[in-house]
């Protein structure tokens, strides 16, 4: 499977400024992500950033493309990389989120392979089963509902599906078997990335702050599969990092 991995990395995260450069076991977070992408067998790995501090650090272990600071999503940033590097339309591009330092390399390969195996779909992504009620109710954990054929129905920070008979009671009870957490990996062709950024942003993606909802708004199909190796939760806040470090072997 020949694919390009592009890692969008912003410094100005509203919930965790400077996140790509925080130290995890002696390496900046973004370096862990680059290493996972290389382990996955990506033909090339590129860090896409609008910040000189990130670019300077990442240049020590990856190709780097400086991009505009005006982008509102990782996919928009990737579109600029595709244009600058003249990446061919049929190339499979995997968007590896910069806050997933321990995403298994197998998952990166999986999402690229799933896109190739489902040419009727415009994008491919992954999910994993949720096992705790707190995660179901946590708005930082994005939930996904998908069809029997693996086509995304909706993504939300809210609780979907909503169990009417148990979640309107006090205290709320949640059957966690019904819920899947979205994993921040996307595969698409370079051609589709250019199509995506030509769309006007949708109200849904803006209100949920979830870029994949733009694709659903315009009736594009997203393939969803359960990840072969469930990754740790992504790092959105300093507390997420503290919890992750506490869970790692000493």
Residue pairs with C-beta under 8 A, 6 or more apart in sequence:
1 41
1 92
1 109
1 112
1 113
1 116
2 43
2 91
2 92
3 42
3 43
3 91
3 92
3 93
3 94
3 112
3 187
4 42
4 43
4 44
4 45
4 46
4 87
4 91
4 92
4 93
4 94
5 37
5 40
5 42
5 44
5 45
5 46
5 93
5 94
5 96
5 108
6 45
6 46
6 48
6 78
6 81
6 93
6 94
6 95
6 96
7 30
7 33
7 34
7 37
7 45
7 46
7 47
7 48
7 62
7 96
7 97
7 98
8 48
8 49
8 74
8 77
8 78
8 95
8 97
8 98
9 20
9 30
9 47
9 48
9 49
9 51
9 54
9 58
9 98
10 20
10 49
10 50
10 51
10 98
11 17
11 18
11 19
11 20
11 21
11 49
11 50
11 51
11 53
11 54
12 51
13 19
15 236
15 237
16 22
16 99
16 235
16 236
16 237
16 238
16 240
16 241
18 53
19 29
19 98
19 99
19 235
20 28
20 29
20 30
20 49
20 54
20 98
20 99
21 28
21 29
21 30
21 53
21 54
21 57
22 28
22 29
22 241
23 29
24 32
24 101
24 241
24 244
24 245
25 248
28 57
28 58
29 98
29 99
29 101
29 235
30 47
30 54
30 57
30 58
30 62
30 98
31 57
31 58
31 61
31 62
32 101
32 102
33 96
33 97
33 98
33 100
33 101
33 103
34 45
34 47
34 58
34 61
34 62
35 61
36 96
36 100
36 101
36 102
36 103
36 104
36 105
36 108
37 45
37 94
37 96
37 105
37 108
38 45
39 105
40 94
40 105
40 106
40 108
40 109
40 112
41 105
41 109
42 94
42 108
44 63
45 62
45 63
46 62
46 63
46 64
46 65
46 81
46 85
47 54
47 55
47 58
47 62
47 63
47 64
47 65
47 98
48 64
48 65
48 67
48 74
48 77
48 78
48 80
48 81
49 55
49 58
49 64
49 65
49 66
49 67
50 66
50 67
50 68
50 69
50 71
50 77
52 66
55 64
55 66
58 64
65 80
65 81
65 84
65 85
67 77
67 80
67 81
68 77
68 80
71 77
71 80
72 201
72 211
73 205
73 211
73 214
74 95
74 97
74 211
75 95
75 186
75 188
75 193
75 196
75 197
75 211
76 197
78 93
78 95
78 193
79 193
79 194
79 196
79 197
81 87
82 93
82 190
82 193
82 194
87 93
87 190
88 190
89 189
89 190
89 191
89 194
90 189
90 190
90 191
91 189
91 190
92 112
92 115
92 116
92 187
92 188
92 189
93 187
93 188
93 189
93 190
93 193
94 108
94 111
94 112
94 185
94 186
94 187
95 185
95 186
95 187
95 188
96 103
96 108
96 185
97 103
97 184
97 185
97 234
99 184
99 234
99 235
99 236
100 183
100 184
100 185
100 231
100 234
100 235
101 235
102 231
102 232
102 244
103 183
103 185
103 231
104 227
104 228
104 229
104 231
106 228
106 229
107 126
107 183
107 185
107 227
107 228
107 229
107 231
108 185
110 126
110 225
110 227
110 228
111 124
111 125
111 126
111 185
111 186
111 187
111 225
112 124
112 187
114 124
114 187
114 223
114 225
115 121
115 123
115 124
115 187
115 188
115 189
115 223
118 124
118 150
118 223
120 221
121 151
121 221
121 222
121 223
122 188
122 192
122 195
122 215
122 220
122 221
122 222
123 186
123 187
123 188
123 192
123 212
123 215
123 220
123 221
123 222
123 223
124 186
124 187
124 188
124 222
124 223
124 224
124 225
125 144
125 152
125 182
125 183
125 185
125 186
125 187
125 212
125 222
125 223
125 224
125 225
126 182
126 183
126 185
126 224
126 225
126 226
126 227
127 144
127 146
127 180
127 181
127 182
127 183
127 224
127 225
127 226
127 227
128 180
128 181
128 183
128 226
128 227
128 230
128 231
129 176
129 177
129 179
129 180
129 181
129 226
129 230
130 136
130 141
130 143
130 176
130 179
130 180
130 181
131 176
132 176
133 172
133 173
133 174
133 176
135 141
135 176
135 179
135 181
135 233
136 143
136 159
136 174
136 176
136 179
137 159
137 172
137 174
139 157
139 158
140 157
140 236
140 237
140 240
141 157
141 181
141 233
142 155
142 156
142 157
142 181
142 182
142 210
143 155
143 156
143 157
143 158
143 159
143 160
143 179
143 180
143 181
143 182
144 152
144 154
144 155
144 160
144 180
144 181
144 182
144 224
145 152
145 153
145 154
145 160
145 161
145 180
146 152
146 153
146 180
146 224
147 153
150 223
150 224
150 225
151 221
151 222
151 223
151 224
152 212
152 216
152 221
152 222
152 223
152 224
154 160
154 213
154 216
155 182
155 208
155 210
155 212
155 213
155 216
156 208
156 210
157 208
157 209
157 210
159 167
159 174
159 179
161 178
161 179
163 174
163 175
163 178
166 172
166 173
166 174
166 175
167 173
167 174
180 226
181 233
183 227
183 231
184 234
186 212
188 196
192 220
196 214
196 215
196 220
199 214
199 217
199 218
201 214
202 213
202 214
202 217
202 218
204 210
204 213
204 214
204 216
204 217
205 211
205 212
205 213
205 214
205 217
212 222
215 222
216 222
232 244
232 247
233 240
233 244
234 240
235 241
235 244
